[in-house]
């Protein structure tokens, strides 16, 4: 592993520890003032403190997630910027989607049916594929070398264990985890119930990774523009 990368990870780890310690101190302060809740004058200040604490936890979670993904996603894995843009828009509209980005493994045994598209990756095309009511909406789109090969594919993988039930995630996520467990593909899922953008890789699900800005900030193999 690159020594500079090791140093960056350690530096980020120290920063996370400091943020976590700060959040712990603020939470301890909140616990101390709980006896004052009967006094209405304290409620406004308490709500503000809770809001700040929640924002701090969200920022800490995003930072940890980015570092985790940098460690787990190979630099060889490319996510075209048009895909990131498309899933961001689909997430905002809560249009469900599942996009399979092929790597080295042959996926013919796992993807059934579908309609040939054979087009350069383009956000409007992906948005139209997953528009509710589209005949291709419920299937998966297959991307290889920044081209949309097929859409409307059915993933022939046994559903993953019930660990996803705790997150209240449906069949798209189960199929994504199953396919990522059987191949080296990277699968991006947009939840129509929550609007979450999630990644499945190596049999693991990374739920709610965030929006386009967060996807771009990962940097490790993510391209800002599609190869043309």
trRosetta pair geometry for C-beta under 8 A, 3 or more apart (Angstrom, degrees):
i j d omega theta_ij theta_ji phi_ij phi_ji
1 5 6.0 -106 167 73 95 123
1 6 6.0 104 115 -56 117 100
2 5 4.0 82 76 2 102 109
2 6 7.0 -167 96 -10 54 80
3 6 5.3 -48 -151 32 39 115
3 7 6.4 40 151 -19 68 102
4 7 5.6 -51 -149 35 35 112
4 8 6.5 38 151 -21 65 103
5 8 5.6 -51 -150 34 34 113
5 9 6.4 36 152 -20 66 103
6 9 5.8 -56 -151 35 31 110
6 10 6.4 28 153 -17 65 106
7 10 5.8 -55 -147 38 32 110
7 11 6.2 34 153 -21 65 106
8 11 5.7 -55 -148 36 30 112
8 12 6.3 29 154 -17 65 106
9 12 5.8 -56 -149 38 30 110
9 13 6.3 36 150 -25 64 105
9 67 6.6 119 -131 -162 77 111
9 70 7.9 -163 -90 96 96 123
9 71 7.0 73 -112 -78 133 110
10 13 5.4 -50 -147 32 33 116
10 14 6.6 36 153 -19 64 100
11 14 5.9 -51 -154 32 32 110
11 15 6.6 31 149 -17 64 105
12 15 5.5 -54 -150 36 36 113
12 16 6.3 38 151 -22 67 103
12 63 7.2 -169 -169 170 106 105
12 67 5.1 170 131 -98 149 135
13 16 5.7 -53 -149 34 32 112
13 17 6.5 34 152 -22 64 103
13 67 7.8 147 -65 -176 67 161
14 17 5.7 -53 -151 32 32 113
14 18 6.6 32 152 -18 64 104
15 18 5.8 -54 -152 35 33 111
15 19 6.5 31 152 -17 66 106
15 63 7.6 -107 108 171 114 148
16 19 5.7 -55 -148 38 33 110
16 20 6.1 33 154 -20 67 108
16 60 6.6 106 -144 -152 82 90
16 63 6.2 -174 -93 112 97 125
16 64 6.1 90 -127 -78 139 88
16 67 7.7 -81 -50 7 138 156
17 20 5.7 -55 -145 37 30 111
17 21 6.3 32 155 -20 64 106
18 21 5.8 -54 -148 35 30 111
18 22 6.5 32 152 -20 63 104
19 22 5.7 -54 -152 35 32 113
19 23 6.4 31 151 -17 65 105
19 56 6.9 -176 -178 -176 98 99
19 59 7.4 -121 -165 101 145 105
19 60 5.1 177 125 -96 132 106
19 63 7.5 91 33 48 164 153
20 23 5.7 -53 -149 37 33 111
20 24 6.3 38 150 -24 65 104
20 60 6.4 110 -74 -143 74 146
21 24 5.5 -50 -148 33 33 115
21 25 6.6 35 153 -20 64 101
22 25 5.8 -52 -152 32 33 110
22 26 6.6 28 152 -15 65 106
22 56 7.2 -125 102 -163 107 145
23 26 5.7 -56 -148 38 34 110
23 27 6.2 35 153 -21 67 106
23 53 6.4 108 -148 -146 88 80
23 56 5.1 178 -93 123 106 133
23 57 6.4 107 -139 -71 148 75
23 60 6.8 -54 -32 -32 149 152
24 27 5.7 -54 -147 36 31 111
24 28 6.4 35 153 -22 64 104
25 28 5.7 -52 -150 34 32 114
25 29 6.6 36 150 -21 63 103
26 29 5.5 -49 -152 32 35 116
26 30 6.7 39 149 -21 64 101
26 49 6.8 -172 180 -171 103 99
26 52 7.1 -112 -173 104 152 110
26 53 5.5 -171 117 -93 127 99
26 56 7.3 102 44 30 153 161
27 30 5.6 -49 -153 31 36 114
27 31 6.6 39 149 -21 65 101
27 53 6.3 106 -75 -137 78 138
28 31 5.7 -52 -152 32 34 113
28 32 6.6 36 150 -22 64 104
29 32 5.7 -55 -154 31 33 113
29 33 6.7 14 157 -8 66 107
29 49 7.3 -122 100 -161 112 144
30 33 6.3 -68 -150 41 32 98
30 34 7.0 57 151 -52 64 87
30 46 7.0 102 -139 -144 92 84
30 49 5.7 173 -88 126 104 134
30 50 7.0 96 -123 -75 144 74
30 53 7.1 -30 -37 -47 146 153
31 34 5.9 -27 -160 -13 36 118
33 36 5.0 -40 -178 27 77 121
33 37 8.0 112 134 -50 73 71
33 42 6.6 -159 166 -175 116 135
33 46 6.7 -157 107 -93 124 101
34 37 5.7 -12 -170 -28 53 113
35 38 7.8 -30 167 7 51 99
36 39 5.3 -48 -180 35 77 111
36 42 4.4 77 131 -17 115 175
37 42 6.6 -111 -100 86 33 122
37 43 7.0 72 -148 -85 66 81
37 46 7.1 29 -103 -52 82 168
39 42 5.0 69 86 2 96 108
40 43 5.5 -35 -160 1 50 119
41 44 7.4 -50 -178 21 38 102
42 45 5.7 -62 -161 45 53 110
42 46 5.8 56 144 -28 80 108
43 46 5.5 -58 -147 36 32 114
43 47 6.3 33 157 -21 68 104
44 47 5.9 -54 -149 33 29 110
44 48 6.6 29 153 -17 62 105
45 48 5.7 -56 -152 36 33 112
45 49 6.4 34 152 -20 66 105
46 49 5.7 -56 -151 35 32 111
46 50 6.4 32 152 -19 66 105
47 50 5.6 -52 -146 36 33 112
47 51 6.4 37 152 -22 64 104
48 51 5.6 -51 -149 33 32 114
48 52 6.5 31 153 -17 64 104
49 52 5.8 -54 -149 37 32 110
49 53 6.3 34 152 -21 65 107
50 53 5.5 -54 -148 36 32 114
50 54 6.3 33 153 -21 65 105
51 54 5.8 -54 -149 35 29 111
51 55 6.5 29 153 -17 64 106
52 55 5.7 -54 -148 37 32 111
52 56 6.3 34 153 -21 64 106
53 56 5.7 -55 -150 35 31 113
53 57 6.5 31 153 -18 64 105
54 57 5.8 -53 -149 36 32 111
54 58 6.4 34 152 -21 64 104
55 58 5.6 -53 -149 34 33 113
55 59 6.5 31 154 -17 65 105
56 59 5.8 -55 -149 37 32 109
56 60 6.3 32 153 -18 65 107
57 60 5.6 -54 -145 38 32 113
57 61 6.2 36 154 -22 66 105
58 61 5.7 -53 -148 34 29 112
58 62 6.5 28 155 -17 63 105
59 62 5.8 -53 -148 36 32 110
59 63 6.4 31 154 -18 64 107
60 63 5.8 -57 -149 37 30 111
60 64 6.3 29 155 -16 66 108
61 64 5.9 -57 -147 39 29 109
61 65 6.2 30 155 -22 64 109
62 65 5.6 -55 -146 36 30 113
62 66 6.4 31 157 -21 65 104
62 210 6.3 61 -124 -65 106 141
62 214 6.4 -108 -152 -121 112 124
63 66 5.9 -53 -149 33 30 110
63 67 6.6 25 155 -13 63 106
64 67 5.9 -59 -150 39 31 109
64 68 6.1 34 153 -23 67 108
65 68 5.6 -54 -146 35 31 114
65 69 6.3 26 158 -16 65 107
65 206 6.9 123 -155 -173 101 112
65 209 6.1 179 162 -132 136 71
65 210 7.5 143 96 -16 148 113
65 214 7.9 9 96 -176 126 128
66 69 6.0 -58 -148 38 28 107
66 70 6.4 32 153 -23 64 105
66 214 7.2 -128 -78 -166 104 88
66 217 6.3 -47 -121 113 136 105
66 218 5.8 -152 -141 -103 83 67
67 70 5.6 -52 -149 32 32 114
67 71 6.6 29 153 -17 63 105
68 71 5.9 -62 -158 36 31 109
68 72 6.2 9 155 -7 68 117
68 206 7.4 170 108 -122 123 125
69 72 5.7 -66 -136 46 33 102
69 73 5.3 10 175 -5 76 116
69 199 7.3 73 -119 54 121 153
69 206 6.5 77 -84 -150 103 167
69 209 7.2 63 -63 -135 147 127
69 218 5.4 -51 104 -137 133 122
69 220 7.1 172 123 46 84 127
70 73 6.9 -51 -114 43 18 93
70 218 6.6 -170 -69 -167 79 78
70 219 7.5 8 -102 65 107 91
70 220 4.6 142 -128 -26 71 148
72 201 6.6 127 142 93 114 131
72 202 7.1 -128 -176 26 107 139
72 204 7.5 -79 -164 66 150 144
72 206 7.9 166 72 -60 152 136
73 77 5.4 -97 -176 55 94 136
73 186 7.4 46 -131 -106 107 134
73 201 6.5 -2 -95 147 81 176
73 218 7.4 29 45 166 147 131
73 220 5.6 130 82 103 106 117
73 221 5.9 -131 135 38 111 137
74 77 5.1 104 67 -10 81 97
74 221 6.8 77 102 -66 49 155
75 220 6.0 -94 -94 -179 70 79
75 221 4.8 -176 -148 -69 39 100
76 103 7.4 80 118 -145 110 112
76 221 6.8 -13 51 -120 18 129
77 101 7.2 93 -164 112 94 131
77 103 6.5 -46 -102 -94 85 118
77 186 5.4 94 -161 -35 132 142
77 201 7.9 -5 -113 -124 169 137
77 221 4.8 59 73 155 67 153
78 101 7.7 -150 77 178 59 136
78 146 7.4 -45 115 -57 128 93
78 221 5.7 -122 -86 174 46 87
78 222 7.4 133 -153 -114 49 26
78 223 5.4 21 -164 -15 100 115
78 227 7.8 26 147 -21 152 116
79 83 5.6 -112 -179 72 81 130
79 84 6.1 86 136 -51 113 98
79 101 6.5 -81 -101 -80 71 167
79 186 7.1 -90 -76 107 100 147
79 188 7.6 95 -133 -52 124 136
79 215 7.1 -102 113 179 147 113
79 221 7.0 80 5 120 83 88
79 222 4.8 -23 54 -121 104 78
79 223 6.7 -176 74 27 48 75
80 83 4.8 99 67 -2 83 101
80 84 7.4 -152 101 -1 48 84
80 121 4.7 107 78 89 162 156
80 143 7.5 -125 13 177 119 145
80 146 4.9 112 -73 -120 134 89
80 223 5.6 -25 -116 69 41 115
80 225 7.3 -24 -163 147 80 27
80 226 3.8 29 -158 -99 128 80
80 227 7.0 -104 -102 7 109 69
81 84 5.4 -52 -151 37 42 112
81 85 6.2 43 151 -21 71 104
81 216 7.5 40 -124 -100 92 98
81 222 7.6 94 -79 164 67 86
81 223 5.6 -98 -31 109 84 71
81 224 4.5 31 -75 168 139 30
81 225 4.8 -28 26 -78 133 27
81 226 6.2 -117 42 -36 76 62
82 85 5.5 -51 -145 37 33 114
82 86 6.2 37 153 -23 64 105
82 121 4.6 152 74 129 131 98
82 122 5.7 -68 -175 -117 147 21
82 123 4.8 -135 -167 -44 80 79
82 126 7.4 142 143 1 94 130
82 225 7.4 48 -32 -155 84 48
82 226 4.6 -17 3 -38 117 120
83 86 5.6 -53 -147 35 31 112
83 87 6.4 22 159 -13 66 106
83 99 6.3 167 -152 143 114 160
83 101 7.4 24 -133 -77 171 121
83 121 6.0 -42 -50 -176 87 136
83 123 7.7 -158 -74 -90 19 73
83 126 6.9 122 -118 -61 59 168
83 143 6.8 -38 -85 -58 134 174
83 188 6.9 130 163 28 116 159
83 226 7.7 110 -14 -83 82 103
84 87 6.2 -57 -144 39 28 103
84 88 6.3 33 155 -24 62 107
84 212 5.3 108 152 -135 94 78
84 215 4.3 -176 -138 111 116 142
84 216 6.3 119 157 -60 159 77
84 222 6.9 62 -57 -166 141 119
85 88 5.7 -56 -152 32 29 115
85 89 6.6 22 155 -13 64 106
85 123 4.4 -55 98 -92 112 140
85 212 6.0 47 -101 -121 45 133
86 89 6.0 -62 -154 39 31 105
86 90 6.1 28 153 -17 68 110
86 97 7.9 -141 136 158 104 173
86 99 7.9 102 93 -62 128 153
86 123 4.1 -166 -68 -137 84 73
86 126 3.8 20 -157 82 156 136
86 127 5.7 -142 -144 -50 91 79
87 90 5.4 -51 -139 41 36 114
87 91 6.0 44 156 -26 66 104
87 97 6.6 -140 -113 75 80 138
87 99 7.0 -104 -72 10 115 138
87 126 7.9 -50 -51 137 62 141
87 188 5.7 -75 -89 151 154 134
87 190 5.5 -168 -152 -64 86 119
87 197 5.3 94 151 -123 119 122
87 212 7.6 153 76 -79 78 78
87 215 7.5 103 72 -53 122 161
88 91 5.8 -54 -150 33 26 113
88 92 6.6 28 152 -20 61 105
88 197 7.4 -22 -85 -61 49 149
88 211 5.1 71 -130 -171 97 81
88 212 3.4 -14 -76 -46 150 104
88 215 7.3 -125 -61 17 104 132
89 92 5.7 -51 -149 33 34 112
89 93 6.5 16 157 -4 65 109
89 123 6.8 89 16 179 136 117
89 127 5.9 -29 98 -96 131 123
90 93 6.1 -68 -149 48 30 100
90 94 8.0 166 160 -18 58 1
90 95 4.5 -94 -154 67 81 99
90 96 7.8 -100 170 44 115 2
90 97 5.0 -9 169 -6 160 136
90 126 7.6 -79 -45 130 128 101
90 127 6.4 -158 -69 -112 89 73
90 130 5.8 13 -123 94 133 140
90 190 4.7 34 115 159 119 177
91 94 7.2 24 -172 -77 32 42
91 190 5.3 -127 -75 -141 73 113
91 195 4.9 90 -175 -179 72 79
91 196 7.2 -94 -135 107 110 6
91 197 5.1 -51 -80 -51 140 98
91 211 6.5 -155 82 -112 147 77
92 195 7.1 69 -88 -156 15 123
92 211 7.8 54 -59 -126 91 117
94 191 7.7 -35 -145 107 77 61
94 192 5.2 88 165 -157 79 55
94 193 7.5 152 -162 -8 114 5
94 194 7.8 174 -125 76 103 20
94 195 4.6 -66 -90 -80 82 90
95 127 7.5 80 75 -151 156 69
95 130 5.2 118 142 130 114 102
95 131 6.4 -40 -145 -111 146 36
95 132 6.1 -129 -127 -34 93 85
95 137 8.0 -98 -175 -146 98 106
95 190 6.8 25 86 113 59 136
95 192 6.2 -9 -157 -106 15 96
96 130 6.8 -141 88 -171 48 112
96 137 7.5 78 73 171 92 92
96 172 6.2 -166 -177 -37 115 158
96 190 5.8 177 -144 94 34 84
96 191 6.5 -13 -110 -159 85 22
96 192 3.3 -56 -47 -36 96 108
97 126 7.4 56 -149 170 148 98
97 129 7.8 83 -126 96 109 98
97 130 4.0 -19 -92 -121 103 158
97 141 7.5 -17 -170 8 99 113
97 172 7.9 98 90 -155 20 150
97 188 7.6 -2 110 111 102 89
97 189 7.0 175 90 -152 60 41
97 190 4.2 33 41 35 92 113
98 139 7.8 -109 59 143 107 33
98 140 4.4 -59 100 -107 106 86
98 141 7.3 160 91 20 56 70
98 155 7.7 -78 130 -25 148 132
98 172 4.8 -157 -62 -158 122 105
98 175 6.9 12 -148 83 163 119
98 176 6.0 -143 -142 -71 114 106
98 187 6.5 -4 -170 -175 89 106
98 188 7.4 164 -152 85 42 52
98 189 5.1 -2 -106 -108 77 79
98 190 7.7 -139 -62 26 44 68
99 126 7.1 3 -92 -145 131 127
99 140 7.0 162 -96 -166 20 80
99 141 5.0 -18 -116 65 73 101
99 143 6.3 18 179 -6 99 119
99 187 7.0 159 81 -157 48 56
99 188 4.6 -8 58 58 102 99
99 189 7.8 -165 24 -72 67 38
100 107 7.0 125 151 -148 143 166
100 111 7.2 -143 50 -81 166 132
100 140 5.2 47 -15 162 110 128
100 141 6.9 -176 26 86 73 47
100 142 5.0 -21 70 -109 108 64
100 143 6.8 172 86 23 53 73
100 153 7.5 -57 17 67 134 138
100 155 7.8 150 -62 -88 138 116
100 179 6.8 -65 -114 136 121 154
100 185 5.3 -5 -168 175 93 140
100 186 7.8 145 -160 79 47 45
100 187 5.3 -18 -104 -105 66 86
101 143 5.0 -25 -107 72 65 108
101 144 7.8 146 -162 -82 51 44
101 185 6.3 152 72 -167 52 80
101 186 4.5 -15 60 65 112 93
101 187 7.3 -167 19 -80 74 35
101 188 7.2 51 -16 -8 108 99
102 105 7.6 -132 -160 67 81 68
102 107 5.9 -112 -111 -10 108 131
102 142 6.4 37 -36 -173 111 93
102 143 6.7 -166 9 85 81 49
102 144 4.2 -15 51 -91 126 93
102 149 7.8 14 -2 4 136 138
102 185 5.7 -37 -109 -110 41 101
103 183 7.6 159 43 153 100 96
103 184 4.3 -80 66 108 137 106
103 185 5.8 -163 6 -91 91 43
103 186 7.0 87 -43 -9 110 84
104 184 5.8 18 42 57 86 142
105 183 4.2 -162 89 -152 152 95
105 184 4.9 142 -7 23 115 90
105 185 6.7 -93 59 -37 114 81
106 109 7.2 73 113 2 95 92
107 110 5.0 -71 -167 52 73 106
107 111 5.1 38 139 -2 105 113
107 142 7.1 -175 84 -132 148 129
107 179 7.7 30 -139 -162 112 113
107 183 6.1 24 -95 -114 86 168
107 185 6.3 49 -84 -55 128 138
108 111 6.8 -70 -125 49 24 86
109 156 7.3 -107 148 73 55 124
110 155 6.1 -2 160 -155 88 72
110 156 5.5 -155 -153 56 41 83
110 157 5.9 21 -151 -56 103 98
110 179 5.7 119 167 -124 142 94
110 182 6.1 155 -92 97 139 137
110 183 6.5 -106 1 -28 160 133
111 114 6.6 2 161 -20 108 138
111 140 6.9 -105 -125 70 109 124
111 142 6.2 38 -142 -71 168 135
111 150 7.4 132 151 76 138 140
111 153 4.3 -8 -167 179 106 136
111 154 7.2 137 -159 68 53 44
111 155 6.3 -28 -100 -102 64 56
111 156 7.1 -151 -70 10 13 90
112 153 6.7 133 59 -166 38 77
112 154 4.6 -33 65 66 95 98
112 155 7.9 -180 19 -83 82 9
112 156 5.2 75 -20 -40 115 115
113 139 7.4 -110 96 -122 110 145
113 152 6.7 -77 125 122 102 91
113 153 6.1 162 79 -129 71 51
113 154 5.4 44 39 10 116 100
114 139 6.2 173 -99 158 80 150
114 140 7.8 -53 -94 68 122 71
114 142 7.0 18 -157 1 165 117
114 150 3.9 58 144 164 136 125
114 151 6.1 154 -159 74 97 23
114 152 4.8 151 -128 78 57 75
114 153 3.7 -10 -68 -75 125 75
114 154 7.5 -149 -48 2 82 61
115 136 6.3 -88 28 -91 122 120
115 150 6.4 150 70 -157 36 79
115 151 5.7 -26 58 63 89 77
115 152 5.1 46 6 36 92 130
116 149 7.2 -57 -139 165 67 60
116 150 5.7 -46 -100 -99 41 81
117 125 7.4 116 -172 170 134 131
117 129 7.9 -29 -91 -88 146 130
117 141 7.7 3 0 -146 152 97
117 148 4.5 -37 97 117 139 104
117 149 6.5 99 49 120 90 15
117 150 6.0 162 6 -109 91 21
117 151 5.4 60 -42 -7 129 102
118 147 6.7 2 -151 168 45 121
118 148 7.4 -103 -43 87 8 67
118 149 6.4 27 -79 -135 58 45
119 122 6.5 -55 136 9 115 113
119 125 6.0 -157 98 -135 143 170
119 147 6.6 164 82 -160 27 79
119 148 5.1 -7 60 50 82 104
120 146 6.7 0 -153 138 73 91
120 147 5.9 -55 -103 -108 38 73
120 148 7.7 24 100 9 11 84
120 226 6.4 126 173 126 95 142
120 228 6.1 34 -146 -120 143 79
121 125 7.8 -149 -162 58 35 124
121 126 7.4 16 -162 -42 76 119
121 143 6.1 41 -89 -137 117 124
121 146 5.0 -99 5 -172 119 63
121 147 6.4 -123 -35 -96 77 19
121 148 5.8 123 -94 -38 60 86
121 226 4.5 -170 67 -120 109 146
122 125 4.3 76 74 7 101 111
122 126 6.9 179 86 -8 52 85
122 148 7.6 -76 24 -10 75 126
122 226 7.7 -82 -70 7 48 161
123 126 5.8 -60 -149 40 33 108
123 127 6.2 34 155 -21 68 107
124 127 5.5 -54 -144 37 33 114
124 128 6.3 32 157 -19 66 104
125 128 5.9 -57 -150 36 30 108
125 129 6.4 36 150 -25 64 104
125 148 6.4 -144 119 7 135 159
126 129 5.5 -48 -148 29 34 116
126 130 6.6 4 163 5 66 108
126 141 6.5 -131 -126 38 88 176
126 148 7.2 -165 -74 -87 84 140
127 130 6.6 -75 -148 51 27 90
127 131 6.4 52 150 -57 64 92
128 131 5.4 -25 -147 -10 36 120
128 134 6.7 129 159 -95 59 146
129 134 6.2 169 -174 132 26 159
129 136 4.9 -61 -160 99 79 129
129 137 7.3 160 148 -87 54 47
129 141 5.7 64 133 -75 159 128
129 148 7.9 -156 -48 -163 152 148
129 151 4.7 -106 -144 -155 132 151
129 152 7.8 -131 -163 -42 101 76
130 134 6.8 -129 -120 44 4 139
130 136 7.6 -75 -70 104 44 89
130 137 5.6 98 -145 -133 42 68
130 141 7.6 -80 -50 -25 102 124
130 190 7.5 76 167 54 158 130
131 134 4.7 96 64 -30 80 118
131 137 6.6 -93 72 -92 40 110
132 137 6.0 84 -117 -138 31 155
132 192 7.9 101 -79 -133 111 140
133 137 6.7 97 43 -33 25 149
134 137 4.2 128 63 -48 87 94
135 152 6.7 -2 122 -103 78 138
136 139 5.6 -71 -166 44 64 108
136 141 7.7 63 158 -76 121 88
136 151 4.4 33 -171 131 141 110
136 152 3.7 -92 -129 -62 81 99
138 152 7.6 47 64 -134 66 69
139 151 6.4 121 89 161 114 58
139 152 3.6 91 43 -157 149 32
139 153 5.0 133 173 41 116 32
139 154 5.9 -72 -123 -61 99 54
140 151 7.6 -140 108 -147 34 49
140 152 7.8 -29 47 85 39 3
140 153 4.6 -52 62 67 87 95
140 154 7.6 147 14 -88 95 13
140 155 5.7 60 -11 -46 142 102
140 175 7.5 -140 -55 124 128 134
140 187 7.8 -45 -143 -139 132 109
141 148 6.0 -38 -178 -145 113 105
141 150 7.2 -176 -150 97 49 52
141 151 4.4 -9 -105 -110 82 83
141 152 8.0 41 -81 -13 61 42
141 153 7.4 149 -85 17 16 102
142 148 7.3 114 77 -163 52 57
142 149 4.7 -46 98 58 104 106
142 150 4.7 24 35 51 114 87
142 151 7.4 -147 17 -72 69 42
142 153 5.8 47 -31 -6 109 150
143 146 7.2 11 179 -112 106 16
143 147 6.8 161 -154 77 67 36
143 148 5.7 -38 -98 -98 78 54
143 149 6.9 171 -107 4 22 85
144 147 6.1 -27 71 60 65 87
144 149 5.4 28 19 -35 105 126
145 227 7.0 -67 174 68 68 136
146 226 4.6 137 -158 -170 118 92
146 227 4.1 177 6 47 162 91
146 228 7.4 -103 133 -65 142 43
148 151 6.6 6 173 -50 116 101
150 153 5.5 78 115 -52 120 113
155 175 4.2 116 72 -177 139 119
155 176 7.8 -170 -30 -67 178 40
155 178 7.1 132 142 78 124 114
155 179 5.3 -75 -158 -59 130 126
157 175 5.8 125 58 -148 111 66
157 178 3.4 150 138 127 128 125
157 179 5.1 -137 -28 -63 157 66
157 181 7.8 131 -167 52 135 99
157 182 6.0 -150 -118 3 119 140
158 178 6.0 -174 69 -136 51 138
159 171 7.1 -71 -111 -132 113 76
159 174 4.4 -3 -150 163 85 134
159 175 7.3 -46 -107 -66 64 58
159 178 6.5 -100 -130 -54 18 138
160 163 7.4 -62 136 41 106 91
160 164 6.2 78 87 -12 116 125
160 173 8.0 -80 37 125 130 73
160 174 4.7 -156 27 -152 90 72
160 177 4.1 -4 -52 90 158 125
160 178 5.0 -144 -54 -58 87 82
160 181 7.2 137 -102 -10 108 141
161 164 7.6 134 88 -1 58 83
162 165 4.7 -12 -178 -4 82 124
163 166 6.6 -37 -178 13 48 110
164 167 5.7 -60 -167 43 56 106
164 169 4.7 -80 175 62 106 108
164 173 5.5 166 -157 113 145 122
164 174 5.9 -149 45 -78 157 79
164 177 7.0 -155 -58 -4 133 151
164 205 6.8 62 -98 15 105 163
165 168 7.1 34 -176 -80 43 38
165 169 7.8 -117 -87 42 22 67
167 173 7.9 -100 88 133 126 168
167 207 5.9 -136 -156 -90 155 169
168 193 7.4 -108 132 109 104 150
168 194 7.9 119 94 -48 105 125
169 172 7.8 -95 171 65 93 81
169 173 4.0 -9 151 33 125 158
169 174 7.5 160 114 -38 96 74
169 191 6.5 -91 -128 -101 87 129
169 196 8.0 -69 -103 60 110 142
169 198 7.6 7 -129 -8 147 166
169 205 7.8 175 76 173 167 159
169 207 7.0 -126 -62 -111 146 128
170 173 6.2 110 62 19 45 97
170 174 7.1 -85 137 -2 37 102
170 191 7.5 132 22 -133 98 93
170 193 7.2 118 -16 -5 119 130
171 174 5.3 -55 -143 40 39 114
171 175 6.0 39 159 -20 71 104
172 175 6.0 -59 -150 38 26 108
172 176 6.3 29 152 -23 63 109
172 189 5.1 144 137 -146 111 120
172 191 7.3 -178 66 -98 132 61
173 176 5.4 -51 -145 34 33 115
173 177 6.4 31 158 -16 66 103
173 189 5.4 149 -88 128 68 169
173 191 7.3 1 -48 -83 116 101
173 198 6.3 17 -114 77 107 151
173 200 7.3 156 -156 -60 62 126
173 205 6.3 47 -173 -128 103 144
173 207 7.8 17 -136 -97 138 100
174 177 6.1 -55 -149 37 29 107
174 178 6.3 29 153 -18 63 109
175 178 5.6 -57 -147 38 31 114
175 179 6.2 28 157 -17 67 107
176 179 6.1 -58 -147 38 27 106
176 180 6.2 22 156 -15 64 110
176 187 4.0 -170 -150 116 94 140
176 189 4.9 -89 -47 -49 159 127
176 198 7.4 125 95 102 160 108
176 200 3.8 154 144 2 101 151
176 205 7.1 91 98 -105 111 100
177 180 5.8 -58 -144 41 30 109
177 181 6.2 33 155 -24 64 108
177 200 4.9 -130 -80 -138 50 131
177 203 6.5 55 -176 -157 79 43
177 204 7.5 -87 -133 134 94 3
177 205 5.1 -48 -84 -55 112 105
178 181 5.7 -59 -151 33 28 113
178 182 6.5 11 156 -8 64 111
179 182 5.9 -65 -145 43 32 102
179 183 6.0 -26 171 31 70 110
179 185 6.0 -35 142 63 105 129
179 187 5.8 93 78 -50 121 146
179 200 7.2 86 64 110 87 137
180 183 6.9 -80 -126 63 24 72
180 185 6.2 -112 -99 76 62 78
180 186 7.3 46 -112 -117 109 30
180 187 5.5 -116 -56 13 105 112
180 200 4.0 -156 -18 140 147 96
180 201 5.3 -118 -158 -103 133 16
180 202 6.1 -33 158 16 102 21
180 203 5.7 -163 108 -54 90 30
180 204 7.2 -91 119 38 137 46
181 202 7.4 47 -98 160 48 27
181 203 3.5 70 -100 -97 84 89
184 202 7.8 15 -127 -76 58 70
186 199 6.6 -24 -171 -162 94 102
186 200 7.5 153 -163 76 46 57
186 201 5.2 -5 -116 -91 76 105
187 199 7.2 139 78 -161 53 52
187 200 4.3 -12 62 56 105 105
187 201 7.4 -176 26 -64 70 59
188 197 6.8 -13 -171 -169 98 90
188 198 7.4 154 -158 81 50 46
188 199 5.9 -24 -102 -102 65 68
188 200 8.0 -156 -70 20 23 75
189 196 7.9 17 104 102 88 90
189 197 7.5 154 81 -156 49 43
189 198 4.8 -19 63 63 99 95
189 199 7.7 -179 20 -82 79 21
189 200 6.7 48 -11 -14 115 107
190 195 7.4 -19 -174 -156 88 38
190 196 7.3 173 -150 85 46 48
190 197 5.7 -16 -100 -100 75 67
190 198 7.9 173 -82 21 28 73
191 194 4.4 15 102 45 135 90
191 195 6.3 -46 78 8 85 14
191 196 4.4 28 23 44 122 88
191 198 7.0 54 -30 -3 102 113
192 195 7.7 35 -143 -70 20 50
194 208 7.5 -65 131 -86 135 105
196 207 6.0 -4 169 -176 146 84
196 208 4.3 -68 -141 -86 114 74
197 208 7.1 87 54 -131 53 30
197 209 5.5 -73 99 52 92 86
197 210 6.6 -50 56 68 115 26
197 211 6.9 130 9 -95 137 34
197 215 7.3 -60 127 -58 151 119
198 205 6.0 5 171 -174 125 95
198 206 6.2 167 -163 84 73 54
198 207 4.5 -22 -112 -119 119 49
198 208 6.3 -3 -80 -27 85 37
198 209 6.4 133 -115 -7 35 92
199 205 7.5 157 85 -157 46 49
199 206 4.4 -3 59 54 93 109
199 209 5.7 30 -6 -28 103 145
200 203 8.0 1 -178 -124 90 6
200 204 7.0 174 -150 86 57 42
200 205 5.2 -22 -99 -101 83 68
200 206 7.5 -168 -77 18 33 72
201 204 6.2 -23 70 59 62 87
201 206 7.3 -2 23 -4 98 112
206 209 5.5 45 126 -68 106 110
209 214 6.1 -178 143 119 76 130
209 215 6.9 80 118 -79 118 77
210 213 7.2 -77 144 70 119 76
210 214 3.0 39 96 28 139 159
210 215 6.9 -164 85 -36 91 68
211 214 5.7 102 51 14 52 99
211 215 7.2 -99 121 -4 32 95
212 215 5.6 -56 -145 37 32 112
212 216 6.2 31 157 -19 67 106
213 216 5.9 -56 -150 36 28 110
213 217 6.3 27 153 -23 63 110
214 217 5.6 -56 -146 34 32 112
214 218 7.2 51 153 -38 61 89
215 218 6.1 -38 -166 3 35 114
215 222 6.4 172 158 -142 77 153
216 219 7.6 43 156 -62 48 62
216 222 6.4 -163 -126 123 36 139
216 224 6.7 51 -136 -105 106 81
218 221 7.9 -39 120 51 108 75
218 222 5.3 91 74 -11 102 138
219 222 6.1 -75 -92 41 9 103
223 226 7.0 112 104 -93 129 27
223 227 7.2 -17 154 -41 171 78
225 228 7.8 -44 145 -18 107 105
